Amino acid sequence: QVQLVESGGGVVQAGGSLRLSCAAAGIAISTYTMRWHRQAPGKQRELVAIISSGGSTGVADSVKGRFTISRDNGKNTVYLQMNSLEPEDTAVYYCAANKVLVTYWGQGTQVTVSS
């Protein structure tokens, strides 16, 4: 059974930092494209950051220069380092693992940035 478990969310003041973790079980993340998405209240889920099985990374323009995605294959965990947080970053953050037509999702972790 595949499980993706996010952690590291919380409440932080604007300008602060958080590091989200996504621990995987049942799959080897090194063979998957791993993504972080977020969904704010009343808005659609959006892609925040992506890391391919080959290690190539990308982030959305809205978080460029502030967020970094990384992966530890030995720990089977993907991370999202979030710096210079803004109130607009408030959302539930979801981890996803994708390979061809299959995508697994975590349950999400809440990030709240106060002004």
Phi and psi restraints in degrees (value plus and minus 20) as a CYANA .aco file:
   2 VAL   PHI    -108.4   -68.4
   2 VAL   PSI     113.9   153.9
   3 GLN   PHI    -155.2  -115.2
   3 GLN   PSI     115.1   155.1
   4 LEU   PHI    -140.0  -100.0
   4 LEU   PSI     101.0   141.0
   5 VAL   PHI    -139.9   -99.9
   5 VAL   PSI      92.5   132.5
   6 GLU   PHI    -106.4   -66.4
   6 GLU   PSI     129.8   169.8
   7 SER   PHI    -173.6  -133.6
   7 SER   PSI     148.0   188.0
   8 GLY   PHI      83.2   123.2
   8 GLY   PSI     -24.6    15.4
   9 GLY   PHI     -92.1   -52.1
   9 GLY   PSI     151.8   191.8
  10 GLY   PHI     144.1   184.1
  10 GLY   PSI    -183.9  -143.9
  11 VAL   PHI    -127.4   -87.4
  11 VAL   PSI     110.6   150.6
  12 VAL   PHI    -161.7  -121.7
  12 VAL   PSI     130.7   170.7
  13 GLN   PHI     -97.9   -57.9
  13 GLN   PSI     134.2   174.2
  14 ALA   PHI     -74.8   -34.8
  14 ALA   PSI     117.2   157.2
  15 GLY   PHI      73.8   113.8
  15 GLY   PSI     -32.2     7.8
  16 GLY   PHI    -103.4   -63.4
  16 GLY   PSI    -196.1  -156.1
  17 SER   PHI    -151.7  -111.7
  17 SER   PSI     132.6   172.6
  18 LEU   PHI    -163.6  -123.6
  18 LEU   PSI     131.9   171.9
  19 ARG   PHI    -142.3  -102.3
  19 ARG   PSI      98.1   138.1
  20 LEU   PHI    -110.5   -70.5
  20 LEU   PSI     124.8   164.8
  21 SER   PHI    -142.2  -102.2
  21 SER   PSI     128.3   168.3
  22 CYS   PHI    -153.1  -113.1
  22 CYS   PSI      84.7   124.7
  23 ALA   PHI    -113.1   -73.1
  23 ALA   PSI     108.0   148.0
  24 ALA   PHI    -125.4   -85.4
  24 ALA   PSI     124.5   164.5
  25 ALA   PHI    -154.4  -114.4
  25 ALA   PSI     120.5   160.5
  26 GLY   PHI      71.9   111.9
  26 GLY   PSI     -30.2     9.8
  27 ILE   PHI    -159.8  -119.8
  27 ILE   PSI     140.0   180.0
  28 ALA   PHI    -121.6   -81.6
  28 ALA   PSI      90.1   130.1
  29 ILE   PHI     -83.1   -43.1
  29 ILE   PSI     -40.1    -0.1
  30 SER   PHI     -83.9   -43.9
  30 SER   PSI     -39.0     1.0
  31 THR   PHI    -123.0   -83.0
  31 THR   PSI     -15.5    24.5
  32 TYR   PHI    -137.8   -97.8
  32 TYR   PSI     134.6   174.6
  33 THR   PHI    -103.1   -63.1
  33 THR   PSI     104.1   144.1
  34 MET   PHI    -126.1   -86.1
  34 MET   PSI     118.7   158.7
  35 ARG   PHI    -154.2  -114.2
  35 ARG   PSI     131.4   171.4
  36 TRP   PHI    -133.6   -93.6
  36 TRP   PSI     110.1   150.1
  37 HIS   PHI    -140.7  -100.7
  37 HIS   PSI     145.8   185.8
  38 ARG   PHI    -163.8  -123.8
  38 ARG   PSI     134.4   174.4
  39 GLN   PHI    -159.3  -119.3
  39 GLN   PSI      96.7   136.7
  40 ALA   PHI    -110.3   -70.3
  40 ALA   PSI     137.7   177.7
  41 PRO   PHI     -75.6   -35.6
  41 PRO   PSI     109.7   149.7
  42 GLY   PHI      56.3    96.3
  42 GLY   PSI     -14.3    25.7
  43 LYS   PHI    -141.9  -101.9
  43 LYS   PSI     141.8   181.8
  44 GLN   PHI     -95.8   -55.8
  44 GLN   PSI     134.9   174.9
  45 ARG   PHI     -86.4   -46.4
  45 ARG   PSI     115.9   155.9
  46 GLU   PHI    -147.9  -107.9
  46 GLU   PSI     129.4   169.4
  47 LEU   PHI     -96.5   -56.5
  47 LEU   PSI     111.5   151.5
  48 VAL   PHI    -125.7   -85.7
  48 VAL   PSI     -66.8   -26.8
  49 ALA   PHI    -174.4  -134.4
  49 ALA   PSI     134.6   174.6
  50 ILE   PHI    -164.7  -124.7
  50 ILE   PSI     124.4   164.4
  51 ILE   PHI    -157.2  -117.2
  51 ILE   PSI     105.7   145.7
  52 SER   PHI    -101.0   -61.0
  52 SER   PSI     150.1   190.1
  53 SER   PHI     -82.6   -42.6
  53 SER   PSI     -45.7    -5.7
  54 GLY   PHI    -105.1   -65.1
  54 GLY   PSI     -26.1    13.9
  55 GLY   PHI      80.4   120.4
  55 GLY   PSI     -22.7    17.3
  56 SER   PHI     -88.9   -48.9
  56 SER   PSI     121.6   161.6
  57 THR   PHI    -145.1  -105.1
  57 THR   PSI     139.8   179.8
  58 GLY   PHI    -177.8  -137.8
  58 GLY   PSI     130.8   170.8
  59 VAL   PHI    -154.4  -114.4
  59 VAL   PSI     137.7   177.7
  60 ALA   PHI     -87.4   -47.4
  60 ALA   PSI     133.0   173.0
  61 ASP   PHI     -78.8   -38.8
  61 ASP   PSI     -53.8   -13.8
  62 SER   PHI     -86.9   -46.9
  62 SER   PSI     -38.5     1.5
  63 VAL   PHI    -140.4  -100.4
  63 VAL   PSI     -16.1    23.9
  64 LYS   PHI     -80.5   -40.5
  64 LYS   PSI     113.3   153.3
  65 GLY   PHI      66.4   106.4
  65 GLY   PSI     -29.3    10.7
  66 ARG   PHI    -138.6   -98.6
  66 ARG   PSI     -56.0   -16.0
  67 PHE   PHI    -128.8   -88.8
  67 PHE   PSI     125.6   165.6
  68 THR   PHI    -156.1  -116.1
  68 THR   PSI     112.7   152.7
  69 ILE   PHI    -123.5   -83.5
  69 ILE   PSI     121.9   161.9
  70 SER   PHI    -168.9  -128.9
  70 SER   PSI     151.2   191.2
  71 ARG   PHI    -164.4  -124.4
  71 ARG   PSI     118.9   158.9
  72 ASP   PHI    -137.3   -97.3
  72 ASP   PSI      80.6   120.6
  73 ASN   PHI     -85.3   -45.3
  73 ASN   PSI     -53.0   -13.0
  74 GLY   PHI     -83.8   -43.8
  74 GLY   PSI     -54.5   -14.5
  75 LYS   PHI    -114.6   -74.6
  75 LYS   PSI     -23.1    16.9
  76 ASN   PHI      34.8    74.8
  76 ASN   PSI      23.0    63.0
  77 THR   PHI    -154.5  -114.5
  77 THR   PSI     121.0   161.0
  78 VAL   PHI    -135.0   -95.0
  78 VAL   PSI     127.4   167.4
  79 TYR   PHI    -143.6  -103.6
  79 TYR   PSI     135.6   175.6
  80 LEU   PHI    -152.0  -112.0
  80 LEU   PSI      87.5   127.5
  81 GLN   PHI    -107.1   -67.1
  81 GLN   PSI     103.0   143.0
  82 MET   PHI    -139.9   -99.9
  82 MET   PSI      96.1   136.1
  83 ASN   PHI    -135.8   -95.8
  83 ASN   PSI     144.0   184.0
  84 SER   PHI      28.5    68.5
  84 SER   PSI      28.6    68.6
  85 LEU   PHI     -83.8   -43.8
  85 LEU   PSI     125.0   165.0
  86 GLU   PHI    -141.6  -101.6
  86 GLU   PSI     134.8   174.8
  87 PRO   PHI     -73.6   -33.6
  87 PRO   PSI     -50.1   -10.1
  88 GLU   PHI     -89.2   -49.2
  88 GLU   PSI     -31.7     8.3
  89 ASP   PHI    -103.4   -63.4
  89 ASP   PSI     -24.7    15.3
  90 THR   PHI     -81.4   -41.4
  90 THR   PSI     104.7   144.7
  91 ALA   PHI    -198.7  -158.7
  91 ALA   PSI     151.1   191.1
  92 VAL   PHI    -109.7   -69.7
  92 VAL   PSI     108.5   148.5
  93 TYR   PHI    -123.7   -83.7
  93 TYR   PSI     109.9   149.9
  94 TYR   PHI    -138.0   -98.0
  94 TYR   PSI     121.9   161.9
  95 CYS   PHI    -119.0   -79.0
  95 CYS   PSI     123.6   163.6
  96 ALA   PHI    -159.0  -119.0
  96 ALA   PSI     124.4   164.4
  97 ALA   PHI    -140.6  -100.6
  97 ALA   PSI     106.0   146.0
  98 ASN   PHI    -147.7  -107.7
  98 ASN   PSI     115.4   155.4
  99 LYS   PHI    -165.2  -125.2
  99 LYS   PSI      95.7   135.7
 100 VAL   PHI      36.5    76.5
 100 VAL   PSI    -134.1   -94.1
 101 LEU   PHI    -118.5   -78.5
 101 LEU   PSI     -15.2    24.8
 102 VAL   PHI    -127.4   -87.4
 102 VAL   PSI     111.4   151.4
 103 THR   PHI    -153.2  -113.2
 103 THR   PSI     109.5   149.5
 104 TYR   PHI    -128.6   -88.6
 104 TYR   PSI     125.1   165.1
 105 TRP   PHI    -143.9  -103.9
 105 TRP   PSI     126.7   166.7
 106 GLY   PHI    -105.2   -65.2
 106 GLY   PSI    -199.4  -159.4
 107 GLN   PHI    -108.4   -68.4
 107 GLN   PSI     -32.7     7.3
 108 GLY   PHI      75.7   115.7
 108 GLY   PSI     135.2   175.2
 109 THR   PHI    -158.1  -118.1
 109 THR   PSI     116.4   156.4
 110 GLN   PHI    -102.6   -62.6
 110 GLN   PSI     112.5   152.5
 111 VAL   PHI    -140.2  -100.2
 111 VAL   PSI     104.3   144.3
 112 THR   PHI    -144.1  -104.1
 112 THR   PSI     103.8   143.8
 113 VAL   PHI    -131.6   -91.6
 113 VAL   PSI      97.8   137.8
 114 SER   PHI    -113.6   -73.6
 114 SER   PSI     127.0   167.0
